[in-house]
Amino acid sequence: MKNNQPKKAFKKYLQEIKSPNYQGGSWTLPENPTPLEQAKYEICQKVIRHKRNSKLTTEKLAQKIQLSKAETEDILYCRIDYFTLVKEVDSSQKRSIITSSDHLRQSCSYTPIVQRTEEEKELREEIR
């Protein structure tokens, strides 16, 4: 009987990760990451720390940084291929991750902006 339980649990896990609705866990940096990938990953880590230290829910964080819950989850799960960093944008268009946190603002040399291109949005929909 004991031998059968791990097999059942493993089969259940396989079904879960094969599901088209499976969101997966956090991503890691690829082997030999580019400077852009490293910057995105570091920003994700800072946002994750801010969320944890501030005891924010994902929904509250999304409101705070003015992104949808799905976009915020992309950052929280380090899905660095799903968003772009824009260094300079007209101030009326900014949706800054770090406007509300001095701690995060001081730890970055520039203000990252999360903004999806139409191509990225289409690609993301295809993946889901």
A tleap script that builds the chain and sets N, CA, C and O, in Angstrom:
source leaprc.protein.ff14SB
mol = sequence {
  NMET LYS ASN ASN GLN PRO LYS LYS ALA PHE
  LYS LYS TYR LEU GLN GLU ILE LYS SER PRO
  ASN TYR GLN GLY GLY SER TRP THR LEU PRO
  GLU ASN PRO THR PRO LEU GLU GLN ALA LYS
  TYR GLU ILE CYS GLN LYS VAL ILE ARG HIE
  LYS ARG ASN SER LYS LEU THR THR GLU LYS
  LEU ALA GLN LYS ILE GLN LEU SER LYS ALA
  GLU THR GLU ASP ILE LEU TYR CYS ARG ILE
  ASP TYR PHE THR LEU VAL LYS GLU VAL ASP
  SER SER GLN LYS ARG SER ILE ILE THR SER
  SER ASP HIE LEU ARG GLN SER CYS SER TYR
  THR PRO ILE VAL GLN ARG THR GLU GLU GLU
  LYS GLU LEU ARG GLU GLU ILE CARG
}
set mol.1.N position { 0.803 -1.207 0.000 }
set mol.1.CA position { 0.000 0.000 0.000 }
set mol.1.C position { 0.846 1.271 0.000 }
set mol.1.O position { 0.557 2.218 -0.731 }
set mol.2.N position { 1.888 1.282 0.824 }
set mol.2.CA position { 2.728 2.476 0.902 }
set mol.2.C position { 3.366 2.790 -0.441 }
set mol.2.O position { 3.515 3.956 -0.808 }
set mol.3.N position { 3.731 1.771 -1.155 }
set mol.3.CA position { 4.398 1.944 -2.440 }
set mol.3.C position { 3.481 2.607 -3.464 }
set mol.3.O position { 3.959 3.276 -4.380 }
set mol.4.N position { 2.185 2.430 -3.319 }
set mol.4.CA position { 1.207 2.966 -4.259 }
set mol.4.C position { 0.936 4.459 -4.043 }
set mol.4.O position { 0.636 5.171 -5.001 }
set mol.5.N position { 1.035 4.941 -2.804 }
set mol.5.CA position { 0.732 6.346 -2.503 }
set mol.5.C position { 1.650 7.325 -3.227 }
set mol.5.O position { 1.148 8.280 -3.819 }
set mol.6.N position { 2.957 7.139 -3.211 }
set mol.6.CA position { 3.814 8.084 -3.944 }
set mol.6.C position { 3.512 8.106 -5.442 }
set mol.6.O position { 3.585 9.157 -6.079 }
set mol.7.N position { 3.175 6.954 -5.996 }
set mol.7.CA position { 2.850 6.899 -7.422 }
set mol.7.C position { 1.585 7.698 -7.722 }
set mol.7.O position { 1.517 8.415 -8.720 }
set mol.8.N position { 0.578 7.570 -6.847 }
set mol.8.CA position { -0.664 8.325 -7.035 }
set mol.8.C position { -0.412 9.826 -6.914 }
set mol.8.O position { -0.924 10.620 -7.702 }
set mol.9.N position { 0.379 10.194 -5.923 }
set mol.9.CA position { 0.693 11.616 -5.728 }
set mol.9.C position { 1.449 12.161 -6.934 }
set mol.9.O position { 1.194 13.281 -7.376 }
set mol.10.N position { 2.376 11.372 -7.463 }
set mol.10.CA position { 3.157 11.809 -8.618 }
set mol.10.C position { 2.263 11.946 -9.849 }
set mol.10.O position { 2.392 12.907 -10.608 }
set mol.11.N position { 1.361 10.992 -10.047 }
set mol.11.CA position { 0.441 11.069 -11.186 }
set mol.11.C position { -0.459 12.300 -11.078 }
set mol.11.O position { -0.730 12.973 -12.073 }
set mol.12.N position { -0.920 12.587 -9.853 }
set mol.12.CA position { -1.750 13.768 -9.637 }
set mol.12.C position { -0.959 15.038 -9.963 }
set mol.12.O position { -1.489 15.960 -10.582 }
set mol.13.N position { 0.300 15.082 -9.547 }
set mol.13.CA position { 1.167 16.234 -9.831 }
set mol.13.C position { 1.366 16.387 -11.336 }
set mol.13.O position { 1.291 17.499 -11.858 }
set mol.14.N position { 1.616 15.291 -12.031 }
set mol.14.CA position { 1.793 15.349 -13.488 }
set mol.14.C position { 0.542 15.888 -14.177 }
set mol.14.O position { 0.639 16.691 -15.106 }
set mol.15.N position { -0.629 15.447 -13.724 }
set mol.15.CA position { -1.875 15.955 -14.304 }
set mol.15.C position { -1.998 17.459 -14.084 }
set mol.15.O position { -2.424 18.197 -14.971 }
set mol.16.N position { -1.621 17.895 -12.899 }
set mol.16.CA position { -1.710 19.323 -12.566 }
set mol.16.C position { -0.809 20.159 -13.472 }
set mol.16.O position { -1.242 21.181 -14.003 }
set mol.17.N position { 0.435 19.734 -13.652 }
set mol.17.CA position { 1.355 20.555 -14.449 }
set mol.17.C position { 1.098 20.444 -15.947 }
set mol.17.O position { 1.539 21.298 -16.716 }
set mol.18.N position { 0.395 19.411 -16.365 }
set mol.18.CA position { 0.040 19.287 -17.778 }
set mol.18.C position { -1.207 20.088 -18.134 }
set mol.18.O position { -1.502 20.298 -19.311 }
set mol.19.N position { -1.928 20.530 -17.126 }
set mol.19.CA position { -3.161 21.283 -17.347 }
set mol.19.C position { -2.867 22.588 -18.089 }
set mol.19.O position { -1.883 23.260 -17.779 }
set mol.20.N position { -3.703 22.957 -19.066 }
set mol.20.CA position { -3.483 24.225 -19.775 }
set mol.20.C position { -3.667 25.445 -18.872 }
set mol.20.O position { -3.222 26.540 -19.218 }
set mol.21.N position { -4.312 25.270 -17.727 }
set mol.21.CA position { -4.520 26.374 -16.788 }
set mol.21.C position { -3.409 26.484 -15.749 }
set mol.21.O position { -3.440 27.378 -14.903 }
set mol.22.N position { -2.433 25.585 -15.806 }
set mol.22.CA position { -1.356 25.596 -14.816 }
set mol.22.C position { -0.486 26.836 -15.003 }
set mol.22.O position { 0.051 27.072 -16.085 }
set mol.23.N position { -0.357 27.615 -13.947 }
set mol.23.CA position { 0.422 28.855 -14.000 }
set mol.23.C position { 1.900 28.616 -13.716 }
set mol.23.O position { 2.744 29.413 -14.125 }
set mol.24.N position { 2.213 27.557 -13.038 }
set mol.24.CA position { 3.605 27.257 -12.741 }
set mol.24.C position { 4.126 28.047 -11.566 }
set mol.24.O position { 3.420 28.875 -10.990 }
set mol.25.N position { 5.349 27.784 -11.224 }
set mol.25.CA position { 5.987 28.485 -10.117 }
set mol.25.C position { 6.851 29.616 -10.630 }
set mol.25.O position { 6.708 30.079 -11.762 }
set mol.26.N position { 7.735 30.039 -9.778 }
set mol.26.CA position { 8.639 31.130 -10.148 }
set mol.26.C position { 9.667 30.655 -11.166 }
set mol.26.O position { 10.120 29.510 -11.135 }
set mol.27.N position { 10.015 31.547 -12.052 }
set mol.27.CA position { 11.047 31.252 -13.030 }
set mol.27.C position { 12.409 31.584 -12.440 }
set mol.27.O position { 12.521 32.396 -11.521 }
set mol.28.N position { 13.424 30.956 -12.971 }
set mol.28.CA position { 14.790 31.301 -12.593 }
set mol.28.C position { 15.444 31.980 -13.787 }
set mol.28.O position { 14.924 31.954 -14.902 }
set mol.29.N position { 16.581 32.580 -13.528 }
set mol.29.CA position { 17.319 33.199 -14.630 }
set mol.29.C position { 17.845 32.116 -15.561 }
set mol.29.O position { 18.219 31.036 -15.103 }
set mol.30.N position { 17.879 32.389 -16.853 }
set mol.30.CA position { 18.464 31.415 -17.774 }
set mol.30.C position { 19.970 31.336 -17.566 }
set mol.30.O position { 20.573 32.201 -16.930 }
set mol.31.N position { 20.552 30.301 -18.103 }
set mol.31.CA position { 22.004 30.183 -18.050 }
set mol.31.C position { 22.599 31.343 -18.849 }
set mol.31.O position { 22.112 31.652 -19.937 }
set mol.32.N position { 23.622 31.976 -18.338 }
set mol.32.CA position { 24.260 33.132 -18.971 }
set mol.32.C position { 23.244 34.234 -19.308 }
set mol.32.O position { 23.075 34.570 -20.480 }
set mol.33.N position { 22.572 34.795 -18.307 }
set mol.33.CA position { 21.561 35.825 -18.574 }
set mol.33.C position { 22.174 37.112 -19.110 }
set mol.33.O position { 23.317 37.455 -18.806 }
set mol.34.N position { 21.393 37.807 -19.906 }
set mol.34.CA position { 21.817 39.105 -20.422 }
set mol.34.C position { 21.695 40.136 -19.299 }
set mol.34.O position { 21.024 39.877 -18.300 }
set mol.35.N position { 22.327 41.292 -19.444 }
set mol.35.CA position { 22.161 42.345 -18.432 }
set mol.35.C position { 20.696 42.746 -18.251 }
set mol.35.O position { 20.273 43.039 -17.132 }
set mol.36.N position { 19.922 42.762 -19.331 }
set mol.36.CA position { 18.503 43.098 -19.231 }
set mol.36.C position { 17.754 42.050 -18.411 }
set mol.36.O position { 16.939 42.396 -17.555 }
set mol.37.N position { 18.026 40.772 -18.670 }
set mol.37.CA position { 17.380 39.709 -17.900 }
set mol.37.C position { 17.753 39.807 -16.427 }
set mol.37.O position { 16.908 39.610 -15.554 }
set mol.38.N position { 19.015 40.111 -16.149 }
set mol.38.CA position { 19.458 40.269 -14.764 }
set mol.38.C position { 18.738 41.438 -14.095 }
set mol.38.O position { 18.315 41.332 -12.944 }
set mol.39.N position { 18.601 42.546 -14.810 }
set mol.39.CA position { 17.928 43.725 -14.253 }
set mol.39.C position { 16.465 43.418 -13.957 }
set mol.39.O position { 15.958 43.767 -12.891 }
set mol.40.N position { 15.789 42.770 -14.894 }
set mol.40.CA position { 14.389 42.415 -14.683 }
set mol.40.C position { 14.246 41.490 -13.473 }
set mol.40.O position { 13.351 41.671 -12.647 }
set mol.41.N position { 15.127 40.507 -13.378 }
set mol.41.CA position { 15.067 39.548 -12.278 }
set mol.41.C position { 15.301 40.249 -10.939 }
set mol.41.O position { 14.603 39.971 -9.964 }
set mol.42.N position { 16.271 41.149 -10.888 }
set mol.42.CA position { 16.548 41.889 -9.652 }
set mol.42.C position { 15.347 42.738 -9.243 }
set mol.42.O position { 15.027 42.836 -8.058 }
set mol.43.N position { 14.690 43.343 -10.211 }
set mol.43.CA position { 13.499 44.141 -9.912 }
set mol.43.C position { 12.394 43.239 -9.372 }
set mol.43.O position { 11.714 43.594 -8.409 }
set mol.44.N position { 12.215 42.081 -9.986 }
set mol.44.CA position { 11.217 41.132 -9.480 }
set mol.44.C position { 11.512 40.783 -8.025 }
set mol.44.O position { 10.606 40.768 -7.192 }
set mol.45.N position { 12.772 40.504 -7.720 }
set mol.45.CA position { 13.148 40.145 -6.352 }
set mol.45.C position { 12.850 41.289 -5.382 }
set mol.45.O position { 12.406 41.048 -4.259 }
set mol.46.N position { 13.088 42.508 -5.799 }
set mol.46.CA position { 12.820 43.671 -4.938 }
set mol.46.C position { 11.322 43.849 -4.704 }
set mol.46.O position { 10.898 44.193 -3.601 }
set mol.47.N position { 10.532 43.618 -5.732 }
set mol.47.CA position { 9.081 43.726 -5.583 }
set mol.47.C position { 8.578 42.612 -4.657 }
set mol.47.O position { 7.704 42.847 -3.821 }
set mol.48.N position { 9.120 41.419 -4.803 }
set mol.48.CA position { 8.743 40.297 -3.938 }
set mol.48.C position { 9.069 40.619 -2.480 }
set mol.48.O position { 8.243 40.395 -1.594 }
set mol.49.N position { 10.269 41.142 -2.230 }
set mol.49.CA position { 10.652 41.515 -0.861 }
set mol.49.C position { 9.733 42.606 -0.314 }
set mol.49.O position { 9.316 42.554 0.843 }
set mol.50.N position { 9.422 43.589 -1.154 }
set mol.50.CA position { 8.531 44.674 -0.730 }
set mol.50.C position { 7.154 44.117 -0.357 }
set mol.50.O position { 6.579 44.502 0.660 }
set mol.51.N position { 6.633 43.216 -1.180 }
set mol.51.CA position { 5.325 42.603 -0.902 }
set mol.51.C position { 5.362 41.865 0.427 }
set mol.51.O position { 4.460 42.006 1.252 }
set mol.52.N position { 6.417 41.074 0.626 }
set mol.52.CA position { 6.538 40.290 1.859 }
set mol.52.C position { 6.709 41.195 3.075 }
set mol.52.O position { 6.021 41.015 4.080 }
set mol.53.N position { 7.618 42.165 2.994 }
set mol.53.CA position { 7.884 43.055 4.128 }
set mol.53.C position { 6.690 43.935 4.468 }
set mol.53.O position { 6.462 44.257 5.634 }
set mol.54.N position { 5.932 44.323 3.455 }
set mol.54.CA position { 4.756 45.176 3.670 }
set mol.54.C position { 3.497 44.365 3.961 }
set mol.54.O position { 2.442 44.923 4.263 }
set mol.55.N position { 3.621 43.044 3.867 }
set mol.55.CA position { 2.496 42.128 4.112 }
set mol.55.C position { 1.296 42.472 3.234 }
set mol.55.O position { 0.159 42.533 3.701 }
set mol.56.N position { 1.577 42.694 1.957 }
set mol.56.CA position { 0.525 43.035 0.994 }
set mol.56.C position { 0.008 41.776 0.310 }
set mol.56.O position { 0.765 40.832 0.079 }
set mol.57.N position { -1.268 41.765 -0.010 }
set mol.57.CA position { -1.794 40.704 -0.861 }
set mol.57.C position { -1.405 41.046 -2.300 }
set mol.57.O position { -1.007 42.173 -2.596 }
set mol.58.N position { -1.522 40.075 -3.171 }
set mol.58.CA position { -1.226 40.330 -4.583 }
set mol.58.C position { -2.158 41.404 -5.130 }
set mol.58.O position { -1.738 42.255 -5.914 }
set mol.59.N position { -3.414 41.364 -4.718 }
set mol.59.CA position { -4.392 42.345 -5.196 }
set mol.59.C position { -4.029 43.757 -4.741 }
set mol.59.O position { -4.101 44.704 -5.524 }
set mol.60.N position { -3.639 43.895 -3.473 }
set mol.60.CA position { -3.266 45.217 -2.943 }
set mol.60.C position { -2.008 45.733 -3.636 }
set mol.60.O position { -1.914 46.916 -3.964 }
set mol.61.N position { -1.048 44.847 -3.856 }
set mol.61.CA position { 0.168 45.252 -4.556 }
set mol.61.C position { -0.166 45.696 -5.979 }
set mol.61.O position { 0.361 46.700 -6.458 }
set mol.62.N position { -1.035 44.955 -6.647 }
set mol.62.CA position { -1.438 45.309 -8.015 }
set mol.62.C position { -2.059 46.703 -8.050 }
set mol.62.O position { -1.773 47.492 -8.950 }
set mol.63.N position { -2.908 47.004 -7.068 }
set mol.63.CA position { -3.505 48.343 -6.990 }
set mol.63.C position { -2.423 49.390 -6.769 }
set mol.63.O position { -2.430 50.450 -7.396 }
set mol.64.N position { -1.506 49.085 -5.883 }
set mol.64.CA position { -0.459 50.038 -5.515 }
set mol.64.C position { 0.436 50.386 -6.706 }
set mol.64.O position { 0.839 51.537 -6.872 }
set mol.65.N position { 0.738 49.391 -7.523 }
set mol.65.CA position { 1.630 49.638 -8.666 }
set mol.65.C position { 0.856 49.848 -9.966 }
set mol.65.O position { 1.447 49.973 -11.038 }
set mol.66.N position { -0.463 49.884 -9.859 }
set mol.66.CA position { -1.349 50.187 -10.984 }
set mol.66.C position { -1.179 49.218 -12.155 }
set mol.66.O position { -1.045 49.623 -13.310 }
set mol.67.N position { -1.190 47.927 -11.821 }
set mol.67.CA position { -1.145 46.873 -12.827 }
set mol.67.C position { -2.288 45.910 -12.558 }
set mol.67.O position { -2.879 45.918 -11.479 }
set mol.68.N position { -2.591 45.089 -13.537 }
set mol.68.CA position { -3.603 44.057 -13.314 }
set mol.68.C position { -3.008 42.982 -12.406 }
set mol.68.O position { -1.795 42.925 -12.206 }
set mol.69.N position { -3.867 42.145 -11.869 }
set mol.69.CA position { -3.385 41.055 -11.019 }
set mol.69.C position { -2.474 40.127 -11.829 }
set mol.69.O position { -1.437 39.692 -11.328 }
set mol.70.N position { -2.849 39.823 -13.072 }
set mol.70.CA position { -2.042 38.935 -13.915 }
set mol.70.C position { -0.659 39.531 -14.184 }
set mol.70.O position { 0.343 38.817 -14.135 }
set mol.71.N position { -0.602 40.825 -14.465 }
set mol.71.CA position { 0.691 41.477 -14.707 }
set mol.71.C position { 1.544 41.473 -13.439 }
set mol.71.O position { 2.757 41.270 -13.496 }
set mol.72.N position { 0.901 41.696 -12.304 }
set mol.72.CA position { 1.619 41.679 -11.030 }
set mol.72.C position { 2.156 40.282 -10.743 }
set mol.72.O position { 3.277 40.134 -10.258 }
set mol.73.N position { 1.361 39.260 -11.040 }
set mol.73.CA position { 1.821 37.884 -10.839 }
set mol.73.C position { 3.010 37.563 -11.735 }
set mol.73.O position { 3.898 36.809 -11.338 }
set mol.74.N position { 3.035 38.128 -12.937 }
set mol.74.CA position { 4.198 37.927 -13.806 }
set mol.74.C position { 5.466 38.414 -13.118 }
set mol.74.O position { 6.516 37.779 -13.220 }
set mol.75.N position { 5.370 39.527 -12.427 }
set mol.75.CA position { 6.526 40.070 -11.708 }
set mol.75.C position { 6.837 39.204 -10.493 }
set mol.75.O position { 7.997 38.877 -10.241 }
set mol.76.N position { 5.805 38.832 -9.740 }
set mol.76.CA position { 6.013 38.053 -8.520 }
set mol.76.C position { 6.550 36.654 -8.799 }
set mol.76.O position { 7.221 36.067 -7.951 }
set mol.77.N position { 6.260 36.119 -9.978 }
set mol.77.CA position { 6.768 34.804 -10.347 }
set mol.77.C position { 7.971 34.902 -11.287 }
set mol.77.O position { 8.363 33.921 -11.919 }
set mol.78.N position { 8.540 36.091 -11.366 }
set mol.78.CA position { 9.772 36.335 -12.144 }
set mol.78.C position { 9.639 35.895 -13.597 }
set mol.78.O position { 10.586 35.354 -14.168 }
set mol.79.N position { 8.496 36.117 -14.188 }
set mol.79.CA position { 8.283 35.783 -15.601 }
set mol.79.C position { 8.829 36.934 -16.441 }
set mol.79.O position { 8.079 37.725 -17.012 }
set mol.80.N position { 10.140 37.002 -16.497 }
set mol.80.CA position { 10.819 38.164 -17.073 }
set mol.80.C position { 10.595 38.315 -18.571 }
set mol.80.O position { 10.834 39.388 -19.124 }
set mol.81.N position { 10.143 37.262 -19.234 }
set mol.81.CA position { 9.860 37.369 -20.669 }
set mol.81.C position { 8.505 38.002 -20.942 }
set mol.81.O position { 8.197 38.327 -22.088 }
set mol.82.N position { 7.689 38.185 -19.902 }
set mol.82.CA position { 6.334 38.689 -20.080 }
set mol.82.C position { 6.208 40.191 -19.886 }
set mol.82.O position { 5.112 40.727 -20.045 }
set mol.83.N position { 7.278 40.886 -19.551 }
set mol.83.CA position { 7.183 42.337 -19.416 }
set mol.83.C position { 8.471 42.984 -19.881 }
set mol.83.O position { 9.515 42.338 -19.968 }
set mol.84.N position { 8.381 44.264 -20.177 }
set mol.84.CA position { 9.546 45.012 -20.629 }
set mol.84.C position { 9.814 46.145 -19.660 }
set mol.84.O position { 8.917 46.595 -18.947 }
set mol.85.N position { 11.046 46.598 -19.640 }
set mol.85.CA position { 11.415 47.758 -18.840 }
set mol.85.C position { 11.606 48.930 -19.778 }
set mol.85.O position { 12.315 48.836 -20.780 }
set mol.86.N position { 10.972 50.017 -19.445 }
set mol.86.CA position { 11.103 51.226 -20.240 }
set mol.86.C position { 11.732 52.267 -19.341 }
set mol.86.O position { 11.171 52.625 -18.305 }
set mol.87.N position { 12.892 52.752 -19.734 }
set mol.87.CA position { 13.629 53.678 -18.875 }
set mol.87.C position { 12.997 55.059 -18.847 }
set mol.87.O position { 12.867 55.663 -17.782 }
set mol.88.N position { 12.609 55.555 -19.997 }
set mol.88.CA position { 12.053 56.903 -20.046 }
set mol.88.C position { 10.723 56.895 -20.784 }
set mol.88.O position { 10.642 56.494 -21.945 }
set mol.89.N position { 9.698 57.339 -20.102 }
set mol.89.CA position { 8.361 57.437 -20.677 }
set mol.89.C position { 7.780 58.755 -20.200 }
set mol.89.O position { 8.099 59.221 -19.106 }
set mol.90.N position { 6.937 59.351 -21.010 }
set mol.90.CA position { 6.258 60.583 -20.605 }
set mol.90.C position { 5.619 60.359 -19.238 }
set mol.90.O position { 4.982 59.330 -19.011 }
set mol.91.N position { 5.782 61.304 -18.338 }
set mol.91.CA position { 5.324 61.123 -16.961 }
set mol.91.C position { 3.835 60.828 -16.858 }
set mol.91.O position { 3.398 60.205 -15.890 }
set mol.92.N position { 3.057 61.259 -17.826 }
set mol.92.CA position { 1.622 60.973 -17.774 }
set mol.92.C position { 1.326 59.507 -18.078 }
set mol.92.O position { 0.234 59.025 -17.779 }
set mol.93.N position { 2.285 58.792 -18.670 }
set mol.93.CA position { 2.079 57.394 -19.024 }
set mol.93.C position { 2.744 56.432 -18.047 }
set mol.93.O position { 2.617 55.216 -18.196 }
set mol.94.N position { 3.436 56.949 -17.069 }
set mol.94.CA position { 4.193 56.071 -16.176 }
set mol.94.C position { 3.281 55.220 -15.305 }
set mol.94.O position { 2.289 55.692 -14.750 }
set mol.95.N position { 3.655 53.947 -15.208 }
set mol.95.CA position { 3.042 53.037 -14.248 }
set mol.95.C position { 4.218 52.412 -13.508 }
set mol.95.O position { 4.644 51.300 -13.820 }
set mol.96.N position { 4.722 53.121 -12.550 }
set mol.96.CA position { 5.972 52.731 -11.914 }
set mol.96.C position { 5.772 51.693 -10.829 }
set mol.96.O position { 4.823 51.760 -10.048 }
set mol.97.N position { 6.656 50.759 -10.794 }
set mol.97.CA position { 6.634 49.749 -9.749 }
set mol.97.C position { 7.028 50.353 -8.419 }
set mol.97.O position { 6.522 49.935 -7.378 }
set mol.98.N position { 7.917 51.324 -8.431 }
set mol.98.CA position { 8.526 51.733 -7.171 }
set mol.98.C position { 8.154 53.134 -6.711 }
set mol.98.O position { 8.858 53.695 -5.871 }
set mol.99.N position { 7.100 53.713 -7.214 }
set mol.99.CA position { 6.758 55.076 -6.806 }
set mol.99.C position { 6.377 55.159 -5.345 }
set mol.99.O position { 6.618 56.187 -4.711 }
set mol.100.N position { 5.792 54.117 -4.793 }
set mol.100.CA position { 5.281 54.199 -3.429 }
set mol.100.C position { 6.241 53.664 -2.383 }
set mol.100.O position { 5.888 53.618 -1.204 }
set mol.101.N position { 7.427 53.263 -2.767 }
set mol.101.CA position { 8.333 52.677 -1.793 }
set mol.101.C position { 9.711 53.312 -1.873 }
set mol.101.O position { 10.436 53.124 -2.850 }
set mol.102.N position { 10.068 54.067 -0.838 }
set mol.102.CA position { 11.399 54.676 -0.812 }
set mol.102.C position { 12.481 53.612 -0.824 }
set mol.102.O position { 13.521 53.782 -1.460 }
set mol.103.N position { 12.236 52.516 -0.122 }
set mol.103.CA position { 13.227 51.436 -0.071 }
set mol.103.C position { 13.542 50.925 -1.473 }
set mol.103.O position { 14.709 50.775 -1.833 }
set mol.104.N position { 12.519 50.661 -2.251 }
set mol.104.CA position { 12.737 50.177 -3.606 }
set mol.104.C position { 13.330 51.265 -4.491 }
set mol.104.O position { 14.199 50.992 -5.319 }
set mol.105.N position { 12.864 52.493 -4.315 }
set mol.105.CA position { 13.355 53.597 -5.135 }
set mol.105.C position { 14.862 53.771 -4.946 }
set mol.105.O position { 15.587 53.993 -5.916 }
set mol.106.N position { 15.333 53.671 -3.708 }
set mol.106.CA position { 16.755 53.857 -3.426 }
set mol.106.C position { 17.595 52.701 -3.955 }
set mol.106.O position { 18.783 52.872 -4.226 }
set mol.107.N position { 16.993 51.533 -4.103 }
set mol.107.CA position { 17.775 50.377 -4.519 }
set mol.107.C position { 17.893 50.244 -6.033 }
set mol.107.O position { 18.580 49.344 -6.514 }
set mol.108.N position { 17.238 51.119 -6.793 }
set mol.108.CA position { 17.333 51.085 -8.249 }
set mol.108.C position { 17.916 52.399 -8.743 }
set mol.108.O position { 17.627 53.464 -8.199 }
set mol.109.N position { 18.731 52.312 -9.767 }
set mol.109.CA position { 19.327 53.529 -10.296 }
set mol.109.C position { 18.372 54.255 -11.240 }
set mol.109.O position { 18.611 55.413 -11.583 }
set mol.110.N position { 17.314 53.605 -11.657 }
set mol.110.CA position { 16.310 54.242 -12.495 }
set mol.110.C position { 14.956 53.671 -12.134 }
set mol.110.O position { 14.866 52.639 -11.469 }
set mol.111.N position { 13.918 54.330 -12.566 }
set mol.111.CA position { 12.567 53.887 -12.265 }
set mol.111.C position { 12.100 52.944 -13.362 }
set mol.111.O position { 11.906 53.376 -14.498 }
set mol.112.N position { 11.913 51.658 -13.048 }
set mol.112.CA position { 11.441 50.730 -14.067 }
set mol.112.C position { 9.957 50.926 -14.321 }
set mol.112.O position { 9.194 51.231 -13.405 }
set mol.113.N position { 9.563 50.751 -15.546 }
set mol.113.CA position { 8.173 50.863 -15.940 }
set mol.113.C position { 7.783 49.538 -16.572 }
set mol.113.O position { 8.500 49.018 -17.427 }
set mol.114.N position { 6.670 49.002 -16.162 }
set mol.114.CA position { 6.189 47.763 -16.753 }
set mol.114.C position { 5.174 48.130 -17.815 }
set mol.114.O position { 4.174 48.791 -17.538 }
set mol.115.N position { 5.443 47.696 -19.023 }
set mol.115.CA position { 4.565 48.047 -20.133 }
set mol.115.C position { 4.659 46.936 -21.169 }
set mol.115.O position { 5.755 46.593 -21.614 }
set mol.116.N position { 3.546 46.384 -21.546 }
set mol.116.CA position { 3.539 45.306 -22.529 }
set mol.116.C position { 3.346 45.867 -23.934 }
set mol.116.O position { 2.571 46.799 -24.147 }
set mol.117.N position { 4.051 45.291 -24.868 }
set mol.117.CA position { 3.812 45.632 -26.260 }
set mol.117.C position { 2.659 44.761 -26.747 }
set mol.117.O position { 2.347 43.749 -26.121 }
set mol.118.N position { 2.034 45.132 -27.834 }
set mol.118.CA position { 0.936 44.343 -28.388 }
set mol.118.C position { 1.414 42.942 -28.740 }
set mol.118.O position { 0.695 41.964 -28.534 }
set mol.119.N position { 2.626 42.847 -29.271 }
set mol.119.CA position { 3.181 41.550 -29.642 }
set mol.119.C position { 3.330 40.651 -28.415 }
set mol.119.O position { 3.032 39.458 -28.475 }
set mol.120.N position { 3.790 41.224 -27.306 }
set mol.120.CA position { 3.938 40.451 -26.074 }
set mol.120.C position { 2.583 39.988 -25.556 }
set mol.120.O position { 2.454 38.861 -25.078 }
set mol.121.N position { 1.576 40.846 -25.645 }
set mol.121.CA position { 0.234 40.473 -25.194 }
set mol.121.C position { -0.307 39.314 -26.025 }
set mol.121.O position { -0.886 38.374 -25.480 }
set mol.122.N position { -0.119 39.378 -27.341 }
set mol.122.CA position { -0.596 38.310 -28.213 }
set mol.122.C position { 0.129 37.007 -27.918 }
set mol.122.O position { -0.493 35.946 -27.858 }
set mol.123.N position { 1.444 37.084 -27.732 }
set mol.123.CA position { 2.234 35.901 -27.431 }
set mol.123.C position { 1.779 35.282 -26.118 }
set mol.123.O position { 1.666 34.061 -26.009 }
set mol.124.N position { 1.522 36.107 -25.139 }
set mol.124.CA position { 1.083 35.610 -23.836 }
set mol.124.C position { -0.257 34.899 -23.955 }
set mol.124.O position { -0.460 33.854 -23.336 }
set mol.125.N position { -1.175 35.455 -24.745 }
set mol.125.CA position { -2.476 34.820 -24.931 }
set mol.125.C position { -2.331 33.476 -25.634 }
set mol.125.O position { -3.053 32.530 -25.317 }
set mol.126.N position { -1.404 33.382 -26.585 }
set mol.126.CA position { -1.167 32.118 -27.276 }
set mol.126.C position { -0.647 31.067 -26.308 }
set mol.126.O position { -1.032 29.900 -26.382 }
set mol.127.N position { 0.228 31.483 -25.401 }
set mol.127.CA position { 0.815 30.556 -24.437 }
set mol.127.C position { -0.250 30.022 -23.498 }
set mol.127.O position { -0.251 28.836 -23.168 }
set mol.128.N position { -1.150 30.881 -23.066 }
set mol.128.CA position { -2.210 30.452 -22.136 }
set mol.128.C position { -3.199 29.639 -22.899 }
set mol.128.O position { -4.182 29.168 -22.327 }
savepdb mol mol.pdb
quit
